[in-house]
Amino acid sequence: MKIALPLNLSYFCSLMLIDFSDKEKLVFRKIAEAAAEIGVDCYVIGGFVRDKIIGRQTKDADIVCVGDGIALAHQAAKQFSPVPHVSFFKSYGTAHFKVDELDIEFVGARKESYSAHSRNPEVAAGTLKDDQDRRDFTINALAVSLNKKDYGSLLDPFDGLSDMEQKVIRTPLDPDKTFSDDPLRMMRGIRFASQLQFDIAGNTWEGIKKNAGRISIISQERITDELNKILLSKKPSVGLDLLYKSGLMKLIFPQMVDLAGAEYKDGKGHKDNFYHTLQVVDNISENTDGLWLRWAAVLHDIAKPATKKFEEGHGWTFHGHEVVGARMVPKIFTKMRLPLDNKMRFVQKMVELHLRPISLTKENITDSAIRRLLFDAGDDIDALMTLCRADITSKNKQKVKRYLENFEMVEQRLREVEEKDRIRNWQPPITGEMIMDIFGITPCKKVGDIKNAIKDAILDGEIENNYEAAYDFMLKKAKALELEPVK
């Protein structure tokens, strides 16, 4: 992390010491000119200032003014050529435009008061201090003045710079009030800890644990949005573990908590599947930025609690957890308000297939087994192999090495069979419609039986992958089912 500002200048610092680009400086100068023209004070505030100080890329800038934010946005837009389109929301007092790849939002400084049953506050016009007081964390309360009298000065009333230097997440005011007023801030704090690799200050952490139950007043969409951001952080396990230890995970994702703990019987135990899952998510995050493959890592063992069984003389088993887990995916996605489209079906496929490549490392690999895996995985075979590699979490380095070597052998065989048979995204040469037409029948079980028999015969290498072989095989299968072609 980069701290670009000397901490002995924590209240007033030159704008030049923050690593704003030349374009950003020009944009802020124009906004300052607009503010002066309509007679309001304004400031760059919040996450943009924080990210610039720690050297994190950002393109979203918030401008707060002591006055009408919408009026300032319209006046500022006139300073640019061409004049950017201003979107504004009168009921919220906010406005937005984009210039030089910078998304700029304008709002009037405000103070807030909350009721016990809603995170939507009563809002009134306020001062800069009021606006900084309502911020969630000290590192998000910094403001840079765009006013002539102190242009470029950094206002840091809660010593946020020191917290950044010490890598600490801390509320500016009493944590109980901060989190009770807006419980989503608890998840935001955990998300920042995960994204920035910061620690949560002691009293702030106690405030999260104490107020965890308040998360019930937050909409599922907002909870899921924060959860997705945690999953997309560099090391998601940090945030997921904090959600678990704070008590929030049990409230927002109880199936995940069910994975926690290791049980022992007759001297035989199983690994803690919660922390195994966290390791898998971290492993896969080193190789993909894809949210849905990360969700597949989260859910790959989600059915282990439901399928756990102790078998005498063998130990703990989780037979069929991949199939049961795949059936759980749509229910979890529905509850989480996640998309129920191809993204969900991708995650479901990954969960259902995640043991298949691993099983191939334990046997002599036949072309038939490889063809079936290629057929079932289709274009997602590479994603599946990435998930399976991430699933190797043993502390035994020799075991991990052996598994990885076996995976390389499986991947080589996948390449060889695909090059030879072109099974990926393959469809049998005879379709259900063709079967109905040839035998003069309507949709029925026999059509599916014949179609599946052709597919299996080709995948098993029983017949060649061409129309003539498939047609001859179809006639034999149909005859056994007492069907005769009509044409």
N, C-alpha and C positions, 0 to 999 in steps of 0.2 A: 504494500500500500504506500502511496505517495502522499506525504503531507507537504503541500507547497507553501504553507504559511508559517512564519516563525510564531511560536506560541506566546511569546512575550508581547505580541501585538494582537492578542486575541479579541480585543474589542474594536479597535480601528486599524484596518490594514488596507494597503493600497490594492486597488483592483488589478493592477499590473502584476501582483504577486500570484494571483490565481491564473491558471493556465487557460484563459479564454483565447480562442482563435481570433485572428484579425477580423474575420467575418462576424463573429459573435460580438466583438467589441463595437463594430460599426452598427450592428442591429440595436444594441443597447443604447448607443449614442442617439440614434434616431428616436427610440422610445422615450429617452430622457427629454429630448427636444419637444416631443408631443405632450409629455406630462407638463412641461413648463408652460406651453402654450395655453393649456386649459387650467393651469394653476393647481395641480395636485402633486403630492409627493408619491414616488413609486420606488419599488425595490424588486430585484431578482431574489427569489426566496426558495428555500426547501431543497428538494432532491438534486436539482441542477447544480446548485452551489456545492452541496455535499460531494457529488460525483466528480466535479471539476477539481476539488481539493484533493481527493484520494486517487485521482488519475483514472477514473472509470468513464468509459465512453457514454455519452448521453446526448440526446437531441431534443429533449422535452424541457422547456423552460417555463417556470411560473412567474408571472409578474403580479405583485400585489400593490394596489394603490390605496391611499387614504382618500377615498372618494368613489366615483362611478367607474368601475372596471370596464364596462361595456363602452362608455364614452371614450375612455382612454384607448381602447382597442381600435375604434373607428378613426380616432385622430392619429394614432401611430401608423395605421395602414396607409394613410395619405403620404407618409414620408418615403414610401417605397415605390419604385417603378419597375414593372407594372404594379398597380395597387392590388394587393392580395385580397381574396374574398374573406370577409369576416363572418364567421358563424357565431351566433350568440344565443343565449338562453336567458330570457328576461326573468323568469321565475327564480333562477339560481344566481342571477347577477354575474354570469361568466360569459366570456367571449374568447374566440380562438382564431388565429390565422397561422399560415405556414409561410416562411420566407427563408431562402438560402438553406434548405433542408432542416431548418429549425422550427419545431412545433412550439408555438408560444400561446400560453393561456393567460388571460387577464381576469382578475377578480378584485373586488373591493375588499379592503381590510375589514374583518368582522370579528365579533365575539359571539359565543355560543352558550346556550343553556339546554340541558337535556332532561327528558322525562325518564322514568325508570323502565318503560316498556318499549322504547324505540331508540335506535341509533341516529335518527334524524333529528337534528337539534333545532331549537328556535334560534334564528339568526338575526343579529342586528349589526348595523354599521359600527365599526370600532377603529381603534388606533393600531399602529404597527405592533405595539406591545400586546394588545388584545389578540392579534393574529398569531404572534409568536407563542403566546401562552397556550393557545388551543392546539398547537402542533403535537404530534404523537411522540416524537423523540427529539432529544437535544440535537442530534446530528442533522435533523430535518428542520430545525428552527433558525438556521443561519440565514441572514439576509445581506445583500449587497446594495448599498444606496445608489440610485440613479439621479440623485438630486444635486443641484448646483453647489449647495453649501458644503456637501461632504461627499461628492461623487467618488465612487469606488471604495468607500469605507465598508468594512465588514462589521455587521452588528451581530454579536454572539452573546446574548444575555444569559445563556445557560451553560456556558463553557463547553459547547459542542466540539470545538477544536481539540480540546484536551481529551474528550471521549473518543474522538477519531484516532488520536495518537495512541491512546491506550486500547483501542479496538473494543469499545464498550457501547452497548445499547442501553440507554437510560431515558426514562420519561422526564420531561422538564418539570412537571408538577407531581403531586401525589399520585403514585401508580394506581391506587384504588379508584380514585376519581377518574383518571385517564382511561382505565379499562372498563370501569362500570359505565361511563358515559358512552363510549364507543368500543364494544367488545372486539370488533374486527381488528383493532390495534394490537391485540394479543397475537393474532396470526401474522400481522405485518411485522411485529417485532421479531418473531421467530423467523419469518422470511428474510428479514435483513441480516439476522445472525447467520443464516444459511448462505445467502448471496455474498456477504462481505467477509464471512469467516470471523465475525465479531462474537464476543461473549455478552451475555445479558447480565446487567448489574444485579446484585443480590436483591435489593428491595423491589426492583422492577420484576424480577423472576418470581418473587413471592407474590407480587400483585397479580401476575398471570395465573399462578396456581390457585390463588384465592378466588379469582373472578372467572375461572374457566366456565362455570355453569352459565354465565351471561351470554355465551356464544349462541344460545338458543334463540336469541332475538335477531340474529343475523340471517339474511337470506342464503339459501344453499348456493346460489350462483356466485355470491361474493366469497363464500368460504372456499368453493372449488377453484375460483380464480387465484386465490392466495396459495392453495395447495398445488396448483399447476406451476406457479412461479417458484415454489420450493423445489418441486421436481425438476425444474429447468435450471436450478443453480448448479454450480460446479461440483459440489459435494452434497447431494440431497439428503444423505443420512443425517447430517447435522440438524436440519430442520425437522425431519421426520422423528428423530429421537427426542428432540425438544417437545414436539407435539405429544409424544407418548408420555414423557416424564411430567409434563405439565398437567396431564389429565384431559387435554383437549382432544387427543386422538380418540379416546374412548367415546367421546360425544359426537365427533364428526365422521369417524370411520371405525366403528367397533369391530368389523371383521378383521382389520389389521391388528388390533390389540389381541384378538383371539389367538394370533400366531405366537404370542410371547410366552416364554417359559419353557423349560426342559423338564420332562418327567422321567423318573427312574423306577424300574421294577425288576426285581431279581438281578440287580446289578447291571441292567441294561438301560441305557438312556438314549434320547434323541437330541439333536442339536436344537437350540433356540431358533425357531423358524422366523421370528420377528427380526432378530439381528442378522440372521442369514440373509433375509430379504433385503435389509438395508445395505449389506455388503454387495449383493447382486446389483442393486440400483446404482451404487457408486461405481461398480465395475463397468456397467454398461454405459454410464455417463462419461466414461473416459473415451468411449468409441462412437458415441452418437449424441447429437443435440436434439434428436427426435423425441417429442413429448410422448407419442403413443408407444414407442418401443420402451420408453422408461415406464409407462403405465403397465406394459406387459411384464416388466421386471417386478413391479410392485405386486402384481396379481398372480404371478406364475405359480406360487404355492398357496394361494389364498384358501384352497379347500383342504389343506392338510388337517386342520382341527376337525373337520367334519368326517374325514376318512381315517383318522388315527385309530389303530387297533394294535393290541399287544398279542403276538403269537408265541405260544410256548415253544421254547427251544430256538426261536429265531430273533425275537425282539420286536421293536416297534415297526409297524408298516403303515403306509399311506396309499394303499392300492387304489388306483383310479382317481387320484386327486386331480390329475390333469383334465379328465373328462368332467368331473363335478365342478372343478374350477371354471372351465369354459362355460358351463351352464350358469354360473354365478355372475359372469361378466355383464350381461345385459341388465341384470337387477341392480348391480352396483353402479353402472353407468346411468341408469335411470334415476337412482337416488341422488347421485352426485350432479345431476343435470349436465352430464357429459354427452357429446353427440352420439346418436344411435344410428349412425350411418356406417360407411366403410371403415371409419376410424375404429369404431367399436368392434366391427367384424374382424379387423386386423388383430386387435388385442386378443379377441376370443380365439382366433386361429393360433396365435403365438402360445397362449396358455395351453391349448389342447395338444399342440405338437411339441412342446418344449422337452419332453423326455425322449422323443424319437431319435434324434441324432446321438444322444447319450447312449441309448440302448444299442446303437450300431457299433459303438466302440467296444462292446463287450462280446461280440460274436464275429464269426466269419461273414463278411459283408457279401451278400448276394446281389447280383444285378437287379433282381426283383425287388429287394428291400430298398435299394437306392432309387429305382424307378418310382416306387410308391411314395417315397418321401418327396421326390421332385414333383410328382403329380399333385400331392396334397398341399405342398407349400407354395408351388407356383413361383411367381416373381418375388415372393417374400422369403425365399430360401436363405438369402444372405442375411436378412434381419434375424431369422430364426437361429442361424449359426452364431450370430453375434450374441443373442440372448443365452444360448447354450454355453458359450465360452464364459460369459459373465457369471453363470450359475456354478462355476467351479470355485468354491470358497474354502476348501480344506486348508488347515494350517500345516498339513504334511506337504512339504515342498516337492518331495519325490512323487507323491500321488498327483499333485497338480501338473507336474512336468509330464507324467505318463498320460494323463488325460488329454493334455494339449497336443502331445505327439499323436495320440489316437485321433483327435479331431482333425489334425492335418491330413491323416490318412483318409478319413471320411470325406473331407473336402476335395481331396484329389480324386477319389472315386466318383464323387458327385460331378466333377468337371468331365471326367472320362465318359460316364454314362450319358450325361446331357449332350455332349458333343456327338456321341454315337446315335442316341435314340431321340433327341429333341423332345423330351417329355415335359419340360417346364411349360405350363399353360397349354398343354396338349389336350385335345378332346378326341374321343374315339371316332373312327371314320364312319361309323353308322350311328345316326341319331335316333331318338325316340320317335320323331315324326316319320322318319324313313321306315322304321319297324311297323308302325301303324299302317302306313301306306302299302307296304309290301304284303302284309297279312290281312289287310282290310278290317282292322279292329280299332276300337276307340281306346282312350286312355284307361289302363288297368294295370294290375300288379304284374301281369306277364310281360308287359312292355318294359317295365323297370328291371325285371329279372333278366331278360335277354340283354338289355343294354349293359347292366352291371357285369354280366357274365363275359361279354365281349371285352369290356374294360379290364377285368381281372385277368383274362387270358392273355391280353397283350402285355399288361404290366408284369405278369408272372413269366413271360417269355414262352408261353405255350404256343402262341401263334405270332406271325409277323405283324408289324404295325402298318398294314395297308388294307385297302378296301376289299380286295379279292379274298384275302385270308379271313377277314372279319365277316364277309358275306357268307362264306362256306361254313364258318363256325356258327353263325346265326341260324342257318338252316338246320344244323344238327340240334342246336339248343331248342329251336322252335318245335322240331319234330318230337322231342321228348315231352314237350308241353302240349302235344296234340294240335299244333298249328300248322296250316299249309298255306303257302303263298298264293295270293289271288292274281298276281301278275309277275 
